[in-house]
């Protein structure tokens, strides 16, 4: 497969670390943000997905995707004193699929329409897969259906409403709009920090093929399978500490995520300085 930037392994690692730490820090902020209701409609910030999406479009999609999924598990789960066992794999797969596919779909970072389309497809993969998994758990009797007042007593209606709510609120405000603004603004300016060249049509990745769609389908099936196993009681290494999600644990996790991001940025700058001096 053709690489979009001839990006080196060390540069991919830096993209991974930056995505992991910055997105991990962002997920911790969502823990502190309150949700509010207008009638039966709940407004809450699910995630700041624009961070890994921007890195995926400007740099390497897979590195940014894996970094974001890893950062969410480390900083908003393990560092907060909890771990959901194999059920966390479902979330990991969904985030990875969404960010990777969105990054792969953009062949011109200055094309705002293409960015909007790519991010929207990524959101459909993430939120849509999550909704289908929740519906399947009820349909197969793995989980009891919890009706929502004001909605038809149907899991399809409830999950469909939640899906649309997430797309219209978190999806548009905290994924599509920031990404479509940041990518063209940062294009050509942020790449030198990692020592890479800006993406061009000549350096774009190969088009999607049948094998990739099959891999995505398999990933979706795996996400469904592990979530059903988790809900059935097969957690495997699931644990929760007494201090889970305490204010202290959130602050410590934020500080650690900030330190990782700062050290990564300093390491990149030092490496670039060394490279320039050796030329």
C-alpha positions as CSV (number, residue, x, y, z in Angstrom):
1,X,0.0,0.0,0.0
2,X,1.3,3.4,-0.9
3,X,2.1,5.7,2.0
4,X,0.6,9.2,2.0
5,X,3.7,11.1,3.1
6,X,6.6,8.6,3.0
7,X,6.3,9.1,6.8
8,X,9.0,7.2,8.8
9,X,8.3,4.9,11.7
10,X,9.6,7.4,14.3
11,X,7.2,10.0,12.9
12,X,4.3,7.6,13.0
13,X,5.2,6.9,16.6
14,X,5.1,10.7,17.4
15,X,1.7,11.0,15.7
16,X,0.5,8.0,17.8
17,X,1.8,9.6,21.1
18,X,0.4,13.0,20.3
19,X,-3.0,11.6,19.4
20,X,-3.0,9.4,22.5
21,X,-2.1,12.1,24.9
22,X,-4.1,15.1,23.5
23,X,-7.2,13.0,22.8
24,X,-6.8,11.3,26.2
25,X,-6.7,14.7,27.8
26,X,-9.8,15.8,25.9
27,X,-11.8,12.8,27.0
28,X,-11.0,13.7,30.6
29,X,-12.5,17.1,30.1
30,X,-15.7,15.5,28.9
31,X,-15.9,13.7,32.3
32,X,-16.2,17.2,33.9
33,X,-18.7,18.7,31.5
34,X,-22.3,18.4,32.6
35,X,-25.2,17.2,30.4
36,X,-28.5,18.9,30.3
37,X,-32.0,18.1,29.0
38,X,-34.5,20.0,26.9
39,X,-37.6,17.9,27.2
40,X,-36.6,14.3,26.4
41,X,-33.5,15.5,24.4
42,X,-30.2,15.1,26.3
43,X,-27.3,17.3,25.3
44,X,-23.9,16.1,26.3
45,X,-20.4,16.1,24.8
46,X,-19.5,12.5,23.9
47,X,-16.0,13.3,22.7
48,X,-13.7,15.8,21.0
49,X,-13.0,13.6,18.0
50,X,-11.7,16.5,15.9
51,X,-8.3,16.0,17.6
52,X,-7.4,12.6,16.1
53,X,-9.3,13.4,12.9
54,X,-7.1,16.4,12.3
55,X,-3.9,14.4,12.9
56,X,-5.2,11.6,10.7
57,X,-6.0,13.8,7.8
58,X,-2.7,15.8,8.0
59,X,-0.4,12.9,8.9
60,X,-0.9,9.2,9.2
61,X,-4.5,7.8,9.6
62,X,-3.7,4.6,11.3
63,X,-1.2,6.1,13.8
64,X,-3.7,8.8,14.8
65,X,-6.6,6.3,15.0
66,X,-4.7,3.8,17.2
67,X,-3.4,6.6,19.3
68,X,-6.9,8.0,20.0
69,X,-8.3,4.6,20.9
70,X,-5.4,3.8,23.2
71,X,-5.5,7.2,24.8
72,X,-9.2,6.9,25.7
73,X,-8.6,3.5,27.4
74,X,-5.5,4.6,29.3
75,X,-6.5,8.1,30.5
76,X,-10.2,7.9,30.8
77,X,-10.5,4.3,32.0
78,X,-7.3,2.8,33.5
79,X,-6.0,6.1,35.0
80,X,-9.4,6.7,36.5
81,X,-9.3,3.4,38.4
82,X,-11.5,1.3,36.2
83,X,-11.4,-1.1,33.3
84,X,-14.3,-2.7,31.6
85,X,-12.6,-5.9,30.4
86,X,-13.2,-7.1,26.9
87,X,-16.1,-4.7,26.6
88,X,-13.4,-2.0,26.0
89,X,-12.4,-3.7,22.8
90,X,-15.7,-2.6,21.2
91,X,-15.0,1.0,21.9
92,X,-11.4,0.6,20.7
93,X,-12.5,-0.8,17.4
94,X,-15.2,1.8,16.8
95,X,-12.8,4.8,17.4
96,X,-10.1,3.2,15.3
97,X,-12.4,2.5,12.4
98,X,-13.9,6.0,12.5
99,X,-10.7,8.0,12.6
100,X,-8.8,5.7,10.1
101,X,-11.5,5.7,7.5
102,X,-12.0,9.5,7.7
103,X,-8.3,10.1,7.4
104,X,-8.1,7.8,4.4
105,X,-11.0,9.4,2.6
106,X,-9.4,12.9,2.4
107,X,-6.9,13.2,-0.5
108,X,-6.8,17.0,-0.4
109,X,-6.6,18.7,3.1
110,X,-7.8,22.0,1.5
111,X,-11.0,20.5,0.2
112,X,-13.5,21.4,2.9
113,X,-16.4,19.5,1.3
114,X,-14.3,16.3,1.2
115,X,-13.4,16.8,4.9
116,X,-17.0,17.2,5.9
117,X,-18.0,14.1,4.0
118,X,-15.1,12.0,5.4
119,X,-15.7,13.0,9.0
120,X,-19.4,12.4,8.6
121,X,-18.7,8.9,7.3
122,X,-16.3,8.3,10.2
123,X,-19.1,9.4,12.7
124,X,-21.5,7.0,11.0
125,X,-19.1,4.2,11.5
126,X,-18.5,5.0,15.2
127,X,-21.9,6.0,16.4
128,X,-23.8,3.8,13.9
129,X,-21.8,0.7,15.0
130,X,-22.4,1.6,18.6
131,X,-26.2,1.9,18.1
132,X,-26.4,-1.4,16.1
133,X,-24.5,-3.2,18.9
134,X,-26.9,-1.8,21.5
135,X,-29.9,-2.9,19.4
136,X,-28.4,-6.4,18.9
137,X,-27.9,-6.8,22.6
138,X,-31.6,-6.2,23.3
139,X,-32.8,-8.3,20.3
140,X,-30.7,-11.3,21.4
141,X,-31.7,-10.9,25.0
142,X,-28.3,-10.1,26.3
143,X,-29.5,-6.8,27.8
144,X,-32.9,-5.6,29.0
145,X,-34.6,-2.8,27.1
146,X,-34.9,0.4,29.0
147,X,-37.7,2.6,27.7
148,X,-37.3,6.4,27.5
149,X,-40.3,8.5,28.5
150,X,-41.7,10.3,25.5
151,X,-40.4,7.8,22.9
152,X,-42.1,4.7,21.4
153,X,-41.3,1.6,23.5
154,X,-39.0,0.2,20.8
155,X,-35.2,-0.3,21.0
156,X,-35.0,0.9,17.4
157,X,-36.7,4.2,18.2
158,X,-34.7,4.7,21.4
159,X,-31.3,3.9,19.9
160,X,-32.1,5.7,16.6
161,X,-33.1,8.9,18.6
162,X,-29.8,8.7,20.6
163,X,-27.8,8.2,17.4
164,X,-29.3,11.2,15.7
165,X,-28.8,13.3,18.9
166,X,-25.2,12.3,19.0
167,X,-24.6,13.1,15.3
168,X,-26.4,16.4,15.5
169,X,-24.8,17.6,18.7
170,X,-21.4,16.0,19.4
171,X,-20.9,15.0,15.8
172,X,-21.4,18.4,14.2
173,X,-20.2,20.7,17.0
174,X,-17.2,18.7,18.3
175,X,-16.1,16.7,15.2
176,X,-17.1,18.2,11.8
177,X,-16.9,21.9,12.4
178,X,-13.6,22.0,14.3
179,X,-12.0,19.6,11.9
180,X,-13.1,21.4,8.8
181,X,-11.7,24.6,10.3
182,X,-8.4,23.3,11.7
183,X,-7.2,21.1,8.8
184,X,-6.9,23.8,6.1
185,X,-5.6,26.3,8.8
186,X,-2.8,23.9,9.9
187,X,-2.1,22.4,6.5
188,X,1.5,23.3,5.4
189,X,2.3,24.8,8.8
190,X,2.2,21.9,11.3
191,X,4.0,19.3,9.1
192,X,7.5,20.8,9.5
193,X,7.2,20.2,13.2
194,X,7.3,16.4,12.5
195,X,9.7,16.8,9.7
196,X,7.2,15.7,7.0
197,X,5.9,17.2,3.8
198,X,2.3,18.3,3.4
199,X,0.0,15.7,1.8
200,X,-0.6,16.2,-1.9
201,X,-2.6,14.4,-4.5
202,X,0.6,12.8,-5.7
203,X,1.3,11.4,-2.3
204,X,-2.2,10.2,-1.4
205,X,-2.9,6.7,-0.4
206,X,-4.5,4.1,-2.7
207,X,-8.2,4.0,-3.1
208,X,-10.5,1.9,-1.0
209,X,-10.9,-1.7,-2.3
210,X,-13.0,-4.7,-1.4
211,X,-10.5,-6.0,1.0
212,X,-10.7,-2.9,3.2
213,X,-14.5,-3.1,3.3
214,X,-14.3,-6.7,4.3
215,X,-11.8,-5.8,7.1
216,X,-14.2,-3.1,8.4
217,X,-17.1,-5.6,8.3
218,X,-15.1,-8.1,10.3
219,X,-14.1,-5.4,12.8
220,X,-17.7,-4.6,13.3
221,X,-18.7,-8.2,13.9
222,X,-15.8,-8.5,16.4
223,X,-17.0,-5.4,18.2
224,X,-20.5,-6.9,18.4
225,X,-19.2,-10.2,19.6
226,X,-16.9,-8.9,22.4
227,X,-19.6,-6.6,23.6
228,X,-22.1,-9.4,23.9
229,X,-19.6,-11.5,25.7
230,X,-19.0,-8.6,28.1
231,X,-22.7,-8.1,28.8
232,X,-23.1,-11.9,29.3
233,X,-20.7,-11.6,32.3
234,X,-17.4,-12.7,30.6
235,X,-15.4,-9.6,31.5
236,X,-11.8,-10.9,31.7
237,X,-9.6,-8.5,33.7
238,X,-12.5,-6.2,34.5
239,X,-11.9,-4.2,37.7
240,X,-12.9,-0.9,39.4
241,X,-11.0,0.7,42.3
242,X,-12.7,2.5,45.2
243,X,-11.4,5.8,44.0
244,X,-12.7,5.3,40.4
245,X,-13.6,8.5,38.6
246,X,-12.8,10.6,41.7
247,X,-11.8,14.3,41.2
248,X,-8.3,13.5,42.3
249,X,-7.8,10.7,39.8
250,X,-9.1,13.0,37.0
251,X,-6.7,15.7,37.9
252,X,-3.8,13.2,38.0
253,X,-4.7,11.8,34.7
254,X,-4.9,15.3,33.1
255,X,-1.5,16.2,34.4
256,X,0.0,12.9,33.1
257,X,-1.6,13.4,29.7
258,X,-0.3,17.0,29.5
259,X,3.2,15.8,30.5
260,X,3.2,13.1,27.8
261,X,2.1,15.6,25.2
262,X,4.7,18.1,26.2
263,X,7.5,15.6,26.2
264,X,6.4,14.3,22.8
265,X,6.4,17.8,21.3
266,X,9.8,18.6,22.9
267,X,11.2,15.3,21.5
268,X,10.0,16.2,18.0
269,X,11.5,19.7,18.2
270,X,14.8,18.3,19.4
271,X,14.9,15.7,16.7
272,X,14.2,18.3,14.0
273,X,16.9,20.6,15.4
274,X,19.4,17.7,15.4
275,X,18.4,16.8,11.8
276,X,18.9,20.4,10.6
277,X,22.3,20.6,12.2
278,X,23.5,17.4,10.6
279,X,22.5,18.6,7.1
